[in-house]
Amino acid sequence: MENWSLLFDFIAKWYFIPIAILHIAVILTVLFENRNPEKAIAWVMVVTFLPGVGIGLYYFFGQEFRKNKRFDQIEQKFAKDSARIWNEMKSVFSNQIDEIRKTSPELAQTFQYLVNTKNSFPTSNNQVDLLINGEAKFPKLIDDIKRAQHHIHLEYYIVEEDDFGKMLMNLLVEKVEQGIEVRLLVDAFGSSTFTKRQDYYRSKGIEFEIMLPVRFHSLANSNYRDHRKIAVIDGVIGYAGGINLSQKYSNDYANEVYWRDTSARIYGDAVKVLQVQFLLHWQLASETDFKYDKVYFPEISQTLEHLPMTYAFSSPGKSIPYTMEVMINCIMNAKKSVKLCTPYFIPTDEFRTALFVAKSKGIEVELMLPYQGDSYVVQSASMSFLKRLAERNIKIFMYQKGFIHAKTISIDGQTLFVGSTNLDTRSFLINFEFSAIMNSPELCQIHDQQFETDKKMSKMFTIDYWENQKWYKKAFAALCRLLSPLL
C-alpha cells in the first residue's frame, strides 16, 4: 500500500510533465508539417486551449500524413487512369482550343490552363439550360432518367429517402428492371442515413457504392468529402450544380425554408468530361477497374449551339487547387463586372486578394450570401471576412427570403461558373469539388437577371451594419475567423 501511495503522490505532483511534453510534441508536429500558416496557427490554438480534447481532435481530423498517405494513393491511381483516358480522347478535343481562341478569347486562357494541367478537356458542341432551384431541376432530371436507354450514373453528396428520394429510387429500380445500368455513388458523410440502404438497393440490381466510408480507423480522413453533384445519362445528358437529391432543394414541397439554388442541364460533348470524372470516382469507390467502352462516350451526331464549355476539378489528393486558381484567373481578367454567389464565404488570402485587385481596377464586384446560414459557426466566420470587403467598396448582399445555396460566378456577362464549389477553404483545398465553366452571354443574362431579383430580397452588408452588431457577436465572429482554416 505504501508503494501505491508513493506512486499516486508522484503522479499528483508531476502529472503535468508528460502532458506538457505531449502537447509540445503535437505542436511541433503541426509546425513541421509545413502546412498553411493560418491552419497551423488554428491547430496550435486548439491544442493549447483545449487540453486533451484538442489533441484528440488533431489526431482524428488534423494529421496531414494520414491525408497524404490515403490521397497520394488516390492521386496515383487517378493519374494513371486519367493519362490513359486523356490519350484516348485527346483526338476528340484536339482542335477545340484553337477554335475557342477565335470565337471566345475570354475563355481561351482558362481552357489552356486546364489542358496544360490535364485537369479538363475543352468542348464547344453543347446545349445548356440554367435551372433555378430544385423545382426546375427535378422534373427534367426525372424525365431524362425515364428516357434513359443504356445507363444512369449519379454521384451526389446528399441523397435522402424523403418523398422525392423514394420516388427517385423507385424509378431507378424500374430502370434496372428494364435492363438499364444504374450506378449510384454517394458520400458516406453527407448521405450517412441513406448509406444504410446499400444492401437493399443492391439486391434490386442498382450498383451502389459509398465514397470514403467513415470508420473508426479512418476517422482522420473523414474531414475529406466528395461534395460533387453529378448526373450522367446515356453519356449525352449531364447535370452540374449545387442541388442535391433531397426534397428540401425544391420549393414544390412544404419545406420550412425557401431554398435558392442553381444547377445546369448539359447536352453535348461536355458530358464526356463529367463521365470521365464519374468513372474515375467509381473505380476508386468500388476498387475495380472499369472498361471505358465507347458506349459510355457516344458521339453527338448533330451540331448544337457553339457553347464553349469545360470544368475545373479539385480533390484532396491534388497539391494544386485548380478550381480556385481558375476562378482567380477569370476574376483577374474581368473587364466590367464580377457577380459571386455562395452559401459560405471563408476565402483564402489569394482569392480575397483577387477580389480586391479587381475592385481597385474599377471592376464592379458584388457578392451574395445568406442573411442566416445553416451553421452559426460557419456563418459567423463568414461575417468576419466581410468588413474588409466593404471597406474596399465591394457590394455585399445578404439574401433574406430563405437560404441561398447557389455556387455561381458571372464575369462580364460572358463567363459563368456553376458547380458544387463554395467560396471557402474547404471547397478550395479539402473536398472533391468541381465547377462547370461556360462562355455564354445568354446563360449569363439569365443568371444576372436572377441575381438582380435576389438582390431585391437581400439586405446590404455595410460597415455601419457590422459596427452596430452586439460586441459578443463580433467577438465570436473574430474567434471563428481564427478557426476558419479548420471549418
RABEL-V10108 format. One record per helix or strand. SS is the DSSP state (2 for helix, 1 for strand). FROM is the first residue (numbers start at 1). LEN is the number of residues. If there is no record, write none. Layout:
SS|FROM|LEN + SS|FROM|LEN
//
This chain:
2|2|31 + 2|37|13 + 2|53|9 + 2|64|30 + 2|96|8 + 2|105|12 + 1|123|10 + 2|134|13 + 1|151|6 + 1|159|1 + 2|163|15 + 1|181|7 + 2|194|10 + 1|207|5 + 2|216|6 + 1|226|1 + 1|229|5 + 1|237|5 + 1|245|1 + 2|247|3 + 1|259|2 + 1|262|7 + 2|270|17 + 2|294|3 + 1|306|9 + 2|322|11 + 1|337|5 + 1|345|2 + 2|349|12 + 1|364|7 + 2|376|16 + 1|395|5 + 1|403|2 + 1|408|4 + 1|415|5 + 1|423|2 + 2|425|6 + 1|432|8 + 2|441|15 + 1|458|4 + 2|463|5 + 2|471|12 + 2|484|3
//
